Structures are given as C-alpha cells and as structure tokens.
Amino acid sequence: MQLVETAAVRGQTATTDHQKHPPHGSTLEEVLSYQHPDLIARFVEEHHVPESYAQELFVETKKWLWLCNANSVEGARAPLIIYPFMGALDEMWHSFILFSKDYATFCDDFFGEFIHHSPTPPREKAQHRDRLAADEEGLREETHSQLLRFVNYVEHKLGQDTATRWFGPEERLSSPFLRRSAVRQNNGEFWEDRITERLPYWNDSGSIQCDTPLISEVIAREHVRRSLIVGFANFADSLALAAQGIKVVGVDVSAAGVETYRRAAHALSVAPKILGIVSDIRHADLSELGDFDLIACTMMLHVLEPAERADAVRKLAAAAGESSIIIVTALSDKDDYLNDPSQGISVEELGAMFEREHFRPEILDTHYVAAPHSHPGGAQHAGHHVIRGIFRKNQKGG
Ligand SMILES: C[S@@+](CC[C@H](N)C(=O)[O-])C[C@H]1O[C@@H](n2cnc3c(N)ncnc32)[C@H](O)[C@@H]1O
C-alpha cells in the first residue's frame, strides 16, 4: 500500500456520544443499504458533480461512519481523524449532517450513538503549526505512524479495495478530485441546467451582444460569412453572429442546450442562419462540416481531460480553411483554485497544440476577468484568469 503524503495540519475528528445507551454495531451491509436520495440530489446540485460520483462518495461516507462506530464499540480512546486528503468525504458528511433529523435517526438506528463531527479548533491548528516549526521531523514521523495505523485499520476493517480508494493514487476522496469531477463534466445533462438558467440571451431592446469580446473584435475587422462554434449552447455568441447575417454551425454535447438554442433562434428570427448539432467533440468529425472563416471554441477546452485536448484542437484545425481564424478561450493555469495545475491551460500548452497543427498565434495571452464566472468551481472567486488565443494557419512554406 502506497502512502500519500499528508498535509501537516490535523484534520477533523469524529467523536461519539453514547451516554444514554450503550452503542451497538450494525453490519456494514446494513449501513450501506441506507439510502438518502434527497442528500444525493442536494450534493449534485451544490457541487455540480455527476450523480454517480455523489453516490460513490456517500457509500464511502457510510463506511467511514460505520468505522467510527466500530472504533467506538471496540472502546478505542482516540477518535478517528479525517485527513485533509479525505476532503470530499468530509463534504459529503457535512451535507448529510445538514439533514439533521435524518442524520440523528441514522446514527441512532444503526449505531445507538451519535457520531459527532468535530472540526479542529484554530487554537489546536496554531499549536500544531508551532510544533511543526519547532520539530518538523518529529511531527512528521508521528503523523506518519498515526496515518499508518489508520491505513492498517481501514484495510483490516474495510478491506484492501476500500483502502486503495481512500489512500490510493487516484485520491477519489480528496477535495481536488471533487472539484475536478465538477469541472470536467462532459455529459449533456449536466450543462442543461446551466444553459437554461442563462435565458433569455437578449436584452430588453431585443438586441443580442456577443458574450466573447474576442469574437466581436474579429467580426468587426474580418469578412466572416460562415462560422463554427464548438460548445456553443451556453453563450449568446452564436445568436449574435446569426443576427449579423453570419451563418453558424453550432456543435454541443448537450441536446437540451441545442434545443434551447433552436427555440431562442426562432424567437429571434435567426433560425435559418443557425444549424445546431448535438455532438461530443471527442467523437465528432468536424472536417465533414466543411470550411469556416471563423471557428470558436470558448470556455470549453479545459472541460476536457488534458490528454483529450490536443485531439480537439486537431479537429478544430481540420475544420479550418486556408484563411480561417480560430478563437479559443479557456480557464488558465494561472489560478490554483482548482487545486489541480493540469486543469487550467497554459499559454505554452495552447500555443504548442496549435503549432503542431501549423497554426500561429495572432494573440495568445492570459487576462484577468474580475467578475465571478458561472463555471463550477470558479464561483467562489471574485475573478479568474482566462487564456485567450486567436490563431491563423501558417502561410505555405511559413
Ligand atoms: C462552460 S460552457 C462554455 C459555453 C460558451 N462557449 C462560453 O464561452 O461560455 C461549455 C459548453 O461546452 C459544452 N460541452 C462540454 N463538453 C463538451 C464536449 N465534449 N463536446 C461538445 N460540447 C461540449 C457544454 O454543453 C456547454 O455548452
């Protein structure tokens, strides 16, 4: 079993309360049979994660609570600790506790005792930091053996598979995994709510503006007749282009989003100008759609796994004619709020992907957007960095 490095600050502890009657243990199977669909639905809504991941997290949380009870029934004096790399499990536990009545009944029914969640008080964290400064080596050793005991206990009580899930390299219980899962949503259903939330796209006077300033800039100076917008169903860009007489082929993985667009296009009398296609860029062949003067893929590339992005760029390039312009915007790697450096895209990464396709950047930089963005994982921030690029095909021989 490979141990993950723990953060130095102690995590949350679970204490139990069984003054009224002695605790009893239920079997793990019994505890795992407990279901709470409202909790799952709330968690999905709040964290924007796939339902399957919320379900998985709840299973692990029930195992954790069962383990806390087992620890208590066995008469252990020390409470179990939720380590920082178990942050996603902790989030699920918080959500469960919010349904306070159900949580209390669950604890009582299955364990005969209340399992409390006890955050580490700031005083204790400060003491911990002082000790770290005074005796880092000693503290690390202590933490390491404490963690080792915990890993062995989990392995002993819950088995190797669970231990791998909790402590293995995938870190499925960690907060960054939770956020990654939220941001890398590729299923159409997920985007549906966000897309319909944004309606109406037009202002009171009935005029529609491009949401992406780079697109407005390009169409103001270039002669654009035909455009391809990938990941189009969440912004007004395609409607605005159509309203200016530019033909738009929009590709988006969300069927509901594309349908919403169709309705909006009808309402704005620009339907003949927009062809909306439901397709996942990872499986689509964009070259079949023909040449476009303008291709835009805004705030979508980072949704894909890093290994999938170059292929997506290849497809954008394949849909380009000799003088096409490609516009890309995406979350930049400059922000660490996702706690995952591979999530955002760097200037170098984007530049290199286009260079491989023989495209050169006309603009390639990152800039700060002050307003909070509606992207999952980004909302808690006042602003974020966006990478933006305008690319053109290299001239022959260039
Ligand atoms: C964050 S929104 C960005 C929308 C808009 N272009 C913008 O600039 O904000 C991502 C859009 O990409 C779509 N999308 C996500 N994954 C996709 C994929 N693999 N293929 C095609 N579209 C995808 C979503 O349905 C959604 O409409």
The ligand as a MOL file (V3000), in Angstrom:
LIG
                    3D

  0  0  0     0  0            999 V3000
M  V30 BEGIN CTAB
M  V30 COUNTS 27 29 0 0 0
M  V30 BEGIN ATOM
M  V30 1 C -18.5960 26.2200 -19.9490 0
M  V30 2 S -19.6920 26.1380 -21.2850 0 CHG=1
M  V30 3 C -18.9960 27.3240 -22.3540 0
M  V30 4 C -20.0110 27.9290 -23.2310 0
M  V30 5 C -19.6130 29.1350 -24.0190 0
M  V30 6 N -18.9120 28.7360 -25.2340 0
M  V30 7 C -18.7800 30.0950 -23.2020 0
M  V30 8 O -17.8870 30.7020 -23.7640 0
M  V30 9 O -19.0400 30.2670 -22.0140 0 CHG=-1
M  V30 10 C -19.2570 24.6320 -22.0070 0
M  V30 11 C -20.1360 24.2620 -23.1590 0
M  V30 12 O -19.4950 23.2060 -23.8230 0
M  V30 13 C -20.3820 22.1260 -23.9900 0
M  V30 14 N -19.5670 20.9190 -23.9120 0
M  V30 15 C -18.9820 20.3680 -22.8170 0
M  V30 16 N -18.2820 19.2850 -23.1510 0
M  V30 17 C -18.4050 19.1500 -24.4980 0
M  V30 18 C -17.9180 18.2020 -25.4580 0
M  V30 19 N -17.1380 17.1920 -25.0860 0
M  V30 20 N -18.2600 18.3610 -26.7630 0
M  V30 21 C -19.0580 19.3910 -27.1640 0
M  V30 22 N -19.5470 20.3060 -26.3050 0
M  V30 23 C -19.2290 20.1900 -25.0030 0
M  V30 24 C -21.3980 22.2660 -22.8630 0
M  V30 25 O -22.6250 21.6480 -23.1740 0
M  V30 26 C -21.5180 23.7880 -22.7470 0
M  V30 27 O -22.4940 24.3090 -23.6040 0
M  V30 END ATOM
M  V30 BEGIN BOND
M  V30 1 1 1 2
M  V30 2 1 2 3
M  V30 3 1 2 10
M  V30 4 1 3 4
M  V30 5 1 4 5
M  V30 6 1 5 6
M  V30 7 1 5 7
M  V30 8 2 7 8
M  V30 9 1 7 9
M  V30 10 1 10 11
M  V30 11 1 11 12
M  V30 12 1 11 26
M  V30 13 1 12 13
M  V30 14 1 13 14
M  V30 15 1 13 24
M  V30 16 1 14 15
M  V30 17 1 14 23
M  V30 18 2 15 16
M  V30 19 1 16 17
M  V30 20 1 17 18
M  V30 21 2 17 23
M  V30 22 1 18 19
M  V30 23 2 18 20
M  V30 24 1 20 21
M  V30 25 2 21 22
M  V30 26 1 22 23
M  V30 27 1 24 25
M  V30 28 1 24 26
M  V30 29 1 26 27
M  V30 END BOND
M  V30 END CTAB
M  END
